[in-house]
Structures are given as C-alpha cells and as structure tokens.
C-alpha cells in the first residue's frame, strides 16, 4: 500500500503492531520515501520506537534501513556492532543503518547525538570492509561526510594514501558529487562548493602516479558544471603533465587517446579558468596555443564560433570533442550543438556519444528549460545504441523475433510430447487389435 500520512498515528501504530513483519518492512520503505520526498517532515519517533519493541529481525532490518529517528538507528547499529548472537543479521542491520537515507545528515557528525561517533567513522575509514565502505560512502544523504572526506577533515585526516585513494574511488559514485555541480555555473568560486573544492585540492596534492590519475578521473567524470578555482590553475595542470607515460594503462575511457592524455584534457577543460570576482573570470589558452593542453582549456571554457569549432576539430579531433562537451555554452546553443553533433559523426565513437548523452541529461537536471534530446537525426539514431532504456527499432524487432522463436520452441516441445503420446496410443490400439484376433 502507499503510505497514508493522513491516518492518525495511533491507528497506524496499532495496525502495524498487528501486521506481519513482511508488510511492516514494506510500509517502512514507503514511510521513508514519503518523508524524504516531503522535506522538512519530522520522523515519527513514537512509531519507530514502538515497532522496535516488537524485536522482530525483519522489522529491525527495516528500521535500520528506513527509520528517521537518530536514537533508533543508533541503538540498532550499536547492538549489531556489539553482537546479538546472530552474526548474519547483525551485519545486515549494520549495512542497513549505514545506507539509511532517512535520518538527517546534519546529525551525522554534528554536536547532537549521532548514529556514528567520530571513532566509529574513523574505524570504517581505516579498516571497514568493502560492503561497509560502499554503504556509507555511496549514501547520497551524507553530503557532510563526503565533504569531510574530499577535504580530508576529521575524521578523515591523515588517512594512508592507498586507503584514501580507495575511499575516494568509492565515493566518486555517490550522486551527491554530481548534484553539487549542477548549479555552480562558471561564475561561481570553488569556495562555495565543498566537494568540488576537495576534488580540486586532491588534484593539487595527490601523488602524481597512474593509480591516482585513474581514481581522480573517475571523480572528474561526475562533475557537470565545475566552479572556478580562485587562483591560477596552471600549476595544478602542469604537475599532472609530469606524469610518466604508462604504455600498460591503455586507451582512455571515452576516446582513443591515451589515458594520460585524456585525463589531462579533462582536467584542463574543467579547470582551465580562474575566478576573479562575481561575474568575471579568466580563460586559459587560446585556439592557436602551441600546447594542446592549453587548447583543451580554451575549448572547455571559450566562446567559440561555429567556424572555430570546425577548425579546432580538424586540429585536435577527439580531444576537441571531449573538451567541448565540458563547455556548457556550446551545448546550450542549438547551432553550435548541431555542429558538435555533426563533428561527432565524422568518426563515430559510441563512448563519446554516451558521454554527450550524460552531459545533456546533467544540464537538463539543473536547467529544466534545456532539452536534452539530440538536435540531429544522426545523433538520435546513434544514441539509441547507447541508451539502455531506449532500444533502437532494430533491437526491438530482434527482441520480438527472439520472443517468437522462444514461443515456437515451447509449442514444438508441447507438440512433441503430444506426438509421443499419440504414438504410444496407436501402438497400444494395434497390440489390442492383434490380441483380439
């Protein structure tokens, strides 16, 4: 059933106390969805504590995953951490609490009672297993936690480098990373966007080595509209240019460029500008710059004409396309966007088309007036091959054919069984006829 917020609490409690555990678990899920959707609503602590008194494993699991009362989730987590005699259930409850998107994020590391104290969070950061780390760092409700992680603030200070790289890699999949960059705009400073600021700080301080390059690349793909560094970004870009070429690293994620070249292209395209003051910023590089990395910086932020876009593609190919996909001003102009799609058609690259699709969806998420659909027929057909939930007509026909073949095989099996019985019956009749003679 859909959660009924108009039902009197006393009736709801009585009904759920008499309901099977499976039904209570499902209603707790709907209860959390409703509370999250209607921001500002307080959790029903009386309801949650009453259900906790039922002491049923499935209900406790549901409360760990969906309760909004800090005290309830904290109690469940503490019990499971100390052990109740059922290690399988204890582990499940702990993971449910860590992935809970309902209890308020501001209480996670605040001064009020928390679900996890700094010591437990530190333990998870230093030695938590993969499932625990994923549960807490992929939880989009814990933005403050991610801010502390990316900026290496307590309880994430002085984490060993290899472990920090692992934590950052896991956290890169958290939708909060993408969400923070949707409304930043190129006139905004990194100072006002803590997660982005932390990512840029990592670019400035992380070891210049292949593993960290791959970790940071995974984070940068999630940034849609980066804010501007307040200082000169060239030292950050230059330090990564010193990364040794690794032949074993293979080609890039979206292009046929090397991973190193693709990473440098992305860093320059995202951060190749500096914030001066509100409404003013300086773009690095130029169309004629001798350094391709500085050209990528210009492609990512400059105001290019259609003719300049064509010339840039002729010079830098996929490097220009990748950098240009970071430039929202190019994507928001219909004529320039059509030009970009036409240039992408010169050398079909499904991965770049997929990145283009992601970028357009991200812009639409922050600016509803932006139409994320392609502006050319060619790109529309190409994207049908990369969008999983929108199969092409050819794929639909193939699926229909496969379904018909499967149905035909099923009917043939039935007919074969019938044919077998017919043969048996005919043989039986023939034997009986011989006996009667």
Secondary structure, DSSP 8 states (H G I E B T S, - for coil): ----TTS-HHHHHHHHHTS-HHHHHHHHHHHHHHHHHSTT----HHHHHHHHTT--HHHHHHHHHH---HHHHHHHHHHHHH--S-HHHHHHHHHHHHT--SS-GGGSSSSS--SS-HHHHHHHHHH--HHHHHHHHT-TT-HHHHHHHHTT-TTSTT--HHHHHHHHHHHTT-HHHHHHTTT--TTSBGGG-HHHHHHHHHHHHS--SHHHHHHHHHHHTT-SS--BBSS-THHHHHHHHTS---GGG-B-SSSSSBHHHHHHHHHHHHH-EEEEETTEEEE---TT-SSHHHHHHHHHHS---HHHHHHHHHHHTHHHHHHHTT-HHHHHSHHHHHHHHHHHTTT--HHHHHHHHHHHHHHHHH-TTS--S-SSHHHHHHHTTT-TTS--HHHHHHHHHHHHHHHHHHHHHHHHHHHHHHHHHHHHHHHHHHHH-
